[in-house]
Amino acid sequence: MVKPDLVSHLVSGLRVAAIRLPSDVARALAQAQAREDTPRAQSELATMLAAVDVACAGSVPLCQDTGIPTFFVEAGERSPHLSLLREAIPAAVGRATREVPLRPNSVDPFSGRNPGDNSGRGLPPIDWQLVPGDDVRIHLRLKGGGSDNVSALCMLPPNAGLAAVKDAVLDHVVASAGNPCPPTIVAVGIGGGSALCLRLAERTLWRAVGERHPDARAAALEEELLALVNETGLGPMGLGGRTTALDVHVEYAFRHPASLPVGILLQCWAARRATVRVDRRGKVEVV
Amino acid sequence: MTDEEARSLRVGDVLYISGLLFTARDAAHRLFADRLAKGEELPFAPVPDVVYHCGPLAVRDGAGWRVLSAGPTSSTRLDPYAPALISPLGLHLLIGKGGMGERTEATLRECGAAYAHSTGGAGALAARAITEVEGVFWLEELGMPEAVWLLRVRRFGPLLVAIDSAGGNLYREVAQQVETQRRAITERIG
């Protein structure tokens, strides 16, 4: 069995995420550009796509706000490599900050000091989930502060039903205007409680554009919300147009009888993500 | 740019600018406001007439710096602080994304200045227009994103004038259109 060089691969994953927009997102932006019928909307999308090319060609971060590197680990409960993870992940963030580089984005909320290396109490945020099997999948994402600032938690009355969920999502997208850098990917978590619904939404941030929920009812909601969000006409960068969202992803859990919790996250167009997989034998790859 | 040029900018104009600008985000706006209020010295003079709401990603390059990526940050956070800076610093153009509030808009009108939108997330492209980092201030105290960066740019753009000194406001126009669309959708969902 090979001892996996996990830190190096995680650094590679962070580098890939920072520099290269996933192909499903780039494709969706190009399709949006073709659908837009005003010069202003087309120009915004053209600028985005030009930046994607420049970033790739120059191996430089696409967006200057590389966010707080955030992780979601699907840890196979029979993996022999679990004990490496807790130290490898923060070590990779420190190295990637220096080498990619990532912007130093961690600040002590009491003193305002920025240590310069993305370290700090509670960081990096890691959502740990045990799953069957012996593979470990480490999902990472870089998401800017502007889009995080327009996250929402709506505790709806349960009698209001799905219509209220749709209203909440639409109202929130409209109120957020251009701040999350539309066209966004709208992540919606329903049920589970206040903390879980936001976590459910967060986990959808690693889905691909065009991926539908396996439950037909949730899939129908995703498609309906996408159409409705795009009907608002908010458009690229909130300057008007036909594409306000590239996709909508829903996840749900059962809910308390008295609550209908809805968590809404807006992923900016520069949806930077990657996954690092460690198999049973210790082979590591950025997938 | 001259006062006349700034006052003549209109919503919809697309600009490419060359010259010296400075970046300022939340912490720097507060520091500038404090210094001005107390009559204390600013860290550099003269102050360029263009401010860019941006926290660049930069690397050391010999004795200096090179900016790798420099797209805009959301300007609305800066709305409470911007009005106090525009006239004392002689600002002609504010560059950011997402727009600013009524107080800043009123100040732009009074002072003959404008606000221009730069495409968010397109940091790698924006950085290509930066030819020189002429200085960085408050780096130790504020950290890289919040420090004030003095940048020489050549053909920085496209910048879309979105709020002008004649009452034009692209965000208000879009908001009104979106409001109409939203109400139409509500009727169908219910």
Interface residues (C-beta under 8 A of the other chain):
Chain A: R40 S43 E44 T47 M48 A50 A51 V54 A55 G58 V60 P61 L62 C63 Q64 D65 T66 P101 L102 R103 P104 N105 V107 G112 R113 N114 G116 G144 G145 G146 N149 A163 K166 D167 L170 D171 V174 A177 G178 N179 C181 L228 E231 T232 G233 L234 G235 M237 G238 L239 G240 C268 W269 A270
Chain B: V14 A27 C54 G55 P56 L57 V59 L68 S69 A70 G71 T73 S74 T76 K97 G98 G99 H117 T119 G120 G121 A122 G123 A124 L125 A126 A127 R128 L142 G143 M144 P145 E146 P158 L160 A162 L170 Y171 E173 V174 A175 Q177 V178 E179 Q181 R182 A184 I185 T186 I189 G190
